[in-house]
Amino acid sequence: MEAAVCQYLQHLRLEKELPSINYLQRLIQHHLSLVPYETFSKFHYFLNGPELVPSLPDFVKNLTDRGWGGTCFTLNMNFARLLSDLGFDCSLVRVQPSHLAIMVEINGKRLYVDVGYGSPIMKPIELEAKPRHVLHGFGEEIIFTKIKNGEYEIDRRSNGKSFVKKLIKWAPLPEEHILNDIGESYADRDENITMRRVTAVRFNGHQCFFLRNRTMKVMTYRNISELQINEQEKWINLIHEVYQIDKNSMEPVLTFLKNRGVNLF
């Protein structure tokens, strides 16, 4: 087993096991707890490369050295690479617009896996088993609905109201088929909101920490509290404390946004 895979598993606090649905579920749960969804690294990969989506060794090095996770393309592509190296049969799945997930085939079942949505999808979902699946967690309801063969809607709701819907194109794809999707997700233009704001999500036991620019929400299964951070130094320290992201990663992102008319401080 290559060094990057060993390091990745070590960071997830798991050992190598034979592929199983139980092992897959533990990998997902540990990943959502220990690898943040965050956009800091997205700006760095855009500015410095060498690739928009890092290789598995680069991803693991930045995870362990700098606390970086990533957004959907970085997180799900590298999680799929890990699963493949562990012996799982998996492919990538296009989710429109501008998202990516994983299909894992095991024991004759095709399972939807997503560690890159900043959402508590804590287990693999057998989409084809029934027309509707509902997950709950941290004030969020996630509903998977079959539209037709090969297409499923994923609807994320808060307080009964939908705040984002996407369409899962349930067909396996190799990495090379999503290069255009990756390029679009890094488009440096105002319509691409991901490149004009800071976001970070981490699930920590019974809490979910959601950062959007200067606002951090702390969600439990019972309530939501909100914190506004108005001083840059406090903001940097809090993000480092909550997400374990390297402090040196933050100021270049603030500068990038400021140069495009987005002033957080």
C-alpha positions as CSV (number, residue, x, y, z in Angstrom):
1,M,0.0,0.0,0.0
2,E,1.5,3.3,-1.0
3,A,2.6,5.9,1.6
4,A,-0.2,8.4,0.7
5,V,-2.9,5.8,1.3
6,C,-1.3,4.9,4.7
7,Q,-1.2,8.5,5.7
8,Y,-4.7,9.1,4.5
9,L,-6.0,6.2,6.6
10,Q,-3.9,7.3,9.5
11,H,-5.5,10.8,9.3
12,L,-9.0,9.1,9.2
13,R,-8.0,7.0,12.3
14,L,-8.8,3.8,10.5
15,E,-6.9,0.7,9.5
16,K,-7.1,-1.0,6.1
17,E,-9.9,-3.6,5.9
18,L,-11.5,-5.7,3.1
19,P,-14.1,-3.7,1.2
20,S,-17.6,-3.9,2.9
21,I,-20.6,-1.6,3.3
22,N,-19.8,-1.3,7.0
23,Y,-16.2,-0.3,6.3
24,L,-17.4,2.2,3.7
25,Q,-19.8,3.8,6.1
26,R,-17.1,4.2,8.7
27,L,-14.7,5.7,6.1
28,I,-17.5,8.3,5.2
29,Q,-18.2,9.2,8.8
30,H,-14.6,9.6,9.8
31,H,-14.0,11.6,6.6
32,L,-16.8,14.1,7.4
33,S,-15.5,14.5,10.9
34,L,-11.8,14.8,10.1
35,V,-11.5,16.4,6.7
36,P,-13.1,19.8,6.3
37,Y,-15.1,21.1,3.4
38,E,-13.3,24.4,2.7
39,T,-12.6,26.8,-0.1
40,F,-9.3,28.2,1.2
41,S,-7.4,25.5,-0.6
42,K,-9.5,26.0,-3.8
43,F,-8.1,29.5,-4.1
44,H,-4.5,28.2,-3.6
45,Y,-4.9,25.5,-6.2
46,F,-6.3,28.1,-8.6
47,L,-3.4,30.5,-8.0
48,N,-0.5,28.1,-7.6
49,G,-1.4,24.7,-9.0
50,P,0.2,22.7,-10.2
51,E,-3.2,21.1,-10.8
52,L,-6.7,22.4,-10.0
53,V,-7.5,19.1,-8.3
54,P,-4.4,17.8,-6.5
55,S,-3.1,14.3,-6.9
56,L,-3.6,11.9,-4.1
57,P,-0.1,12.4,-2.6
58,D,-0.5,16.2,-2.8
59,F,-4.0,16.1,-1.3
60,V,-2.8,14.0,1.6
61,K,0.3,16.1,2.2
62,N,-1.7,19.3,2.3
63,L,-4.3,17.6,4.5
64,T,-1.7,16.5,7.1
65,D,0.6,19.6,6.8
66,R,-1.9,22.4,6.4
67,G,-5.3,21.0,7.4
68,W,-6.7,21.4,4.0
69,G,-9.7,19.4,2.7
70,G,-11.3,21.0,-0.3
71,T,-14.5,21.4,-2.2
72,C,-16.5,18.6,-4.0
73,F,-14.0,17.9,-6.8
74,T,-11.0,17.7,-4.6
75,L,-12.7,15.8,-1.8
76,N,-14.7,13.3,-3.8
77,M,-12.0,12.6,-6.4
78,N,-9.4,11.9,-3.8
79,F,-11.8,9.9,-1.6
80,A,-12.6,7.8,-4.7
81,R,-8.9,7.3,-5.3
82,L,-8.5,6.1,-1.8
83,L,-11.5,3.7,-2.1
84,S,-10.1,2.3,-5.3
85,D,-6.7,1.7,-3.7
86,L,-8.5,0.0,-0.8
87,G,-10.1,-2.4,-3.3
88,F,-13.6,-0.8,-3.7
89,D,-15.2,-0.7,-7.2
90,C,-16.0,2.9,-7.6
91,S,-16.5,5.6,-10.3
92,L,-17.3,9.3,-10.3
93,V,-20.8,10.6,-10.9
94,R,-21.8,14.0,-12.3
95,V,-24.2,16.1,-10.2
96,Q,-25.6,19.1,-11.9
97,P,-24.9,22.0,-11.6
98,S,-21.3,22.0,-10.6
99,H,-21.0,19.1,-8.2
100,L,-19.4,15.6,-8.2
101,A,-20.2,12.5,-6.2
102,I,-19.1,8.8,-6.2
103,M,-20.7,5.5,-7.2
104,V,-19.5,2.5,-5.3
105,E,-20.5,-1.0,-6.4
106,I,-20.5,-3.6,-3.8
107,N,-22.4,-6.9,-3.2
108,G,-24.5,-6.2,-6.3
109,K,-25.5,-2.8,-5.0
110,R,-24.7,0.6,-6.5
111,L,-24.2,3.1,-3.7
112,Y,-24.2,7.0,-3.8
113,V,-21.3,8.4,-1.7
114,D,-20.6,12.1,-1.1
115,V,-18.0,13.5,1.3
116,G,-17.7,16.8,-0.7
117,Y,-21.0,18.6,-0.2
118,G,-20.5,20.1,3.2
119,S,-23.6,18.1,4.2
120,P,-24.3,15.3,6.7
121,I,-24.6,12.5,4.1
122,M,-23.2,10.2,6.7
123,K,-23.8,6.9,4.9
124,P,-23.9,5.4,1.4
125,I,-27.3,5.6,-0.2
126,E,-28.6,2.8,-2.4
127,L,-30.6,5.1,-4.7
128,E,-32.1,2.3,-6.7
129,A,-33.6,0.5,-3.7
130,K,-36.6,2.8,-3.5
131,P,-37.9,6.0,-5.2
132,R,-37.2,8.3,-2.2
133,H,-34.6,8.4,0.6
134,V,-34.6,11.0,3.4
135,L,-31.7,11.8,5.7
136,H,-31.7,14.1,8.7
137,G,-28.9,15.9,10.6
138,F,-27.9,19.2,12.1
139,G,-31.1,21.0,11.2
140,E,-30.9,19.8,7.6
141,E,-33.2,17.4,5.7
142,I,-31.7,15.7,2.6
143,I,-34.2,14.1,0.2
144,F,-33.2,11.9,-2.7
145,T,-36.0,11.5,-5.2
146,K,-36.0,9.4,-8.4
147,I,-36.9,11.5,-11.4
148,K,-36.5,8.8,-14.0
149,N,-34.1,5.9,-14.7
150,G,-30.6,7.3,-14.3
151,E,-31.6,10.6,-12.7
152,Y,-32.2,11.5,-9.1
153,E,-32.9,14.9,-7.5
154,I,-31.0,15.7,-4.3
155,D,-32.9,18.4,-2.3
156,R,-31.4,20.0,0.8
157,R,-33.8,21.6,3.1
158,S,-33.7,23.7,6.3
159,N,-36.8,24.3,8.4
160,G,-38.8,22.6,5.7
161,K,-37.6,25.0,3.0
162,S,-35.4,23.9,0.1
163,F,-32.1,25.9,-0.2
164,V,-30.4,23.9,-2.9
165,K,-31.4,21.3,-5.4
166,K,-29.2,19.3,-7.8
167,L,-29.6,16.5,-10.3
168,I,-27.6,13.3,-9.9
169,K,-26.8,11.8,-13.3
170,W,-26.5,8.2,-12.1
171,A,-24.0,6.9,-14.6
172,P,-20.3,6.0,-13.8
173,L,-17.6,8.3,-15.2
174,P,-13.8,8.1,-15.3
175,E,-11.8,11.2,-14.1
176,E,-11.0,12.4,-17.6
177,H,-14.7,12.9,-18.4
178,I,-15.1,15.6,-15.8
179,L,-12.2,17.9,-16.7
180,N,-14.5,20.5,-18.2
181,D,-16.7,20.5,-15.0
182,I,-13.6,21.1,-12.9
183,G,-12.5,24.0,-15.1
184,E,-15.9,25.6,-14.8
185,S,-15.9,25.3,-11.1
186,Y,-12.7,27.4,-10.9
187,A,-13.9,30.1,-13.3
188,D,-12.7,33.4,-12.0
189,R,-15.9,35.4,-12.6
190,D,-18.6,36.9,-10.4
191,E,-21.3,34.5,-11.5
192,N,-19.2,31.6,-10.0
193,I,-20.1,32.4,-6.4
194,T,-17.8,29.8,-5.0
195,M,-14.9,31.9,-6.2
196,R,-16.2,35.0,-4.5
197,R,-16.7,33.9,-0.9
198,V,-15.2,31.8,1.9
199,T,-16.9,28.6,3.1
200,A,-15.9,25.9,5.5
201,V,-17.8,23.1,7.1
202,R,-16.8,20.5,9.7
203,F,-18.8,17.9,11.5
204,N,-17.5,17.3,15.0
205,G,-19.4,14.7,17.0
206,H,-22.8,16.3,17.8
207,Q,-21.9,19.7,16.3
208,C,-21.6,21.1,12.8
209,F,-19.5,24.3,12.2
210,F,-20.6,26.2,9.1
211,L,-18.6,29.3,8.1
212,R,-19.7,31.6,5.4
213,N,-17.5,34.7,5.1
214,R,-17.5,36.3,8.6
215,T,-20.5,34.3,10.0
216,M,-20.1,31.0,11.8
217,K,-23.1,28.9,12.6
218,V,-22.8,26.2,15.2
219,M,-25.5,23.6,14.7
220,T,-26.5,20.7,16.9
221,Y,-29.4,18.3,16.5
222,R,-31.4,20.7,18.8
223,N,-30.5,24.3,18.0
224,I,-28.4,26.7,15.9
225,S,-26.3,29.5,17.3
226,E,-24.6,32.2,15.1
227,L,-21.4,34.1,15.6
228,Q,-20.3,37.2,13.7
229,I,-16.6,37.7,13.5
230,N,-15.7,41.3,12.7
231,E,-11.9,41.3,13.4
232,Q,-9.5,39.7,11.0
233,E,-7.2,38.3,13.6
234,K,-10.0,36.8,15.6
235,W,-11.4,35.3,12.4
236,I,-8.1,33.7,11.5
237,N,-7.6,32.3,15.0
238,L,-11.1,30.9,15.2
239,I,-10.9,29.2,11.8
240,H,-7.6,27.6,12.7
241,E,-9.0,26.4,16.0
242,V,-12.3,25.0,14.6
243,Y,-11.0,23.6,11.2
244,Q,-7.3,23.1,11.9
245,I,-6.5,25.0,8.7
246,D,-3.1,26.5,8.5
247,K,-3.2,30.3,9.3
248,N,-0.9,31.1,6.4
249,S,-3.6,29.9,4.0
250,M,-6.0,32.6,4.9
251,E,-4.6,36.1,4.1
252,P,-3.9,35.2,0.4
253,V,-7.6,34.3,0.1
254,L,-8.7,37.6,1.6
255,T,-6.4,39.4,-0.8
256,F,-7.8,37.4,-3.8
257,L,-11.3,38.4,-2.8
258,K,-10.5,42.0,-2.1
259,N,-8.9,42.4,-5.5
260,R,-12.3,41.3,-6.9
261,G,-14.4,43.7,-4.9
262,V,-15.2,41.4,-2.0
263,N,-14.0,42.9,1.3
264,L,-14.5,40.7,4.3
265,F,-12.7,43.1,6.6
